[in-house]
């Protein structure tokens, strides 16, 4: 049976993964800029190759993180639906609704 405690934990998980996703996206931007800068300055081919590997690794983390966020979101929605069915009340429910809205908006923005 779903409880407000479960909901809080799952909401926190979604928040954490969302934060992680933003962090990886920033890292990709930073590493992409660094790679472009190295190319412009005619960096050593070996160093450039190493930097491109770093960038590729950062890029690989984004889809993985998105998959985890999608799974966490689905889990969270299920728990929230159960709680709403049993007419439970609490500030946790409002907080969860906010996170769900934020994550769904993020996914819609990326699809457009």
C-alpha positions in Angstrom: 0.0 0.0 0.0 1.3 3.4 -0.9 2.1 5.8 1.9 3.0 9.5 2.2 6.5 8.3 3.3 6.8 6.3 0.1 5.7 9.3 -1.9 8.3 11.5 -0.2 11.1 9.0 -1.0 10.0 8.7 -4.7 9.6 12.4 -5.0 13.1 12.9 -3.7 14.4 10.3 -6.1 12.9 12.2 -9.0 14.3 15.5 -7.8 17.8 13.9 -7.4 17.7 12.4 -10.9 16.4 15.6 -12.4 19.3 17.5 -10.7 21.7 14.9 -12.0 20.3 15.3 -15.6 20.8 19.1 -15.5 24.3 18.5 -14.1 25.2 16.2 -17.0 23.7 18.6 -19.6 25.8 21.4 -18.2 28.9 19.2 -18.3 28.2 18.3 -21.9 28.0 22.0 -22.8 31.2 22.7 -20.9 33.1 19.8 -22.5 31.7 20.7 -26.0 32.9 24.3 -25.6 36.3 23.0 -24.4 36.6 20.6 -27.4 35.7 23.4 -29.8 38.2 25.7 -28.2 41.0 23.1 -28.5 40.2 22.6 -32.2 40.3 26.3 -32.8 43.6 26.6 -31.1 45.0 23.6 -33.0 45.6 21.5 -30.0 47.8 18.4 -30.0 45.8 15.6 -31.8 46.4 13.2 -28.8 45.0 15.8 -26.3 42.1 16.6 -28.6 41.3 12.8 -28.9 41.3 12.5 -25.1 39.0 15.5 -24.8 36.6 14.1 -27.4 36.5 10.9 -25.4 35.6 12.9 -22.3 32.8 14.7 -24.2 31.5 11.4 -25.6 31.4 9.9 -22.1 29.5 12.9 -20.8 27.0 12.7 -23.7 26.4 9.0 -22.9 25.3 9.8 -19.4 22.4 12.0 -20.5 20.2 9.3 -22.2 20.9 6.9 -19.3 19.8 9.6 -16.8 16.7 10.4 -18.9 15.7 6.7 -18.9 16.1 6.6 -15.1 14.1 9.8 -14.7 11.3 8.4 -16.9 11.2 5.2 -14.8 11.2 7.2 -11.6 8.4 9.5 -12.9 6.2 6.5 -13.9 6.8 4.9 -10.4 6.0 8.3 -8.7 2.8 8.7 -10.7 1.6 5.2 -9.7 2.2 5.9 -6.1 0.5 9.3 -6.3 -2.5 7.8 -8.0 -2.8 5.2 -5.3 -2.7 7.8 -2.6 -5.3 10.0 -4.3 -7.6 7.0 -4.7 -7.4 6.4 -0.9 -8.2 10.1 -0.4 -5.0 10.8 1.5 -4.1 14.4 2.0 -0.8 16.1 2.7 1.7 18.7 1.6 3.7 15.8 0.0 1.0 15.4 -2.6 1.3 19.0 -3.7 5.1 18.8 -3.8 4.9 15.6 -5.9 2.4 17.3 -8.3 4.9 20.1 -8.8 7.8 17.7 -9.5 5.7 15.7 -12.0 4.7 18.9 -13.8 8.4 20.0 -13.9 9.7 16.7 -15.3 6.9 16.3 -17.9 7.5 19.9 -19.1 11.2 19.0 -19.5 10.4 15.9 -21.5 7.9 17.9 -23.7 10.5 20.7 -24.3 13.0 18.1 -25.5 10.5 16.5 -27.8 9.6 19.7 -29.6 
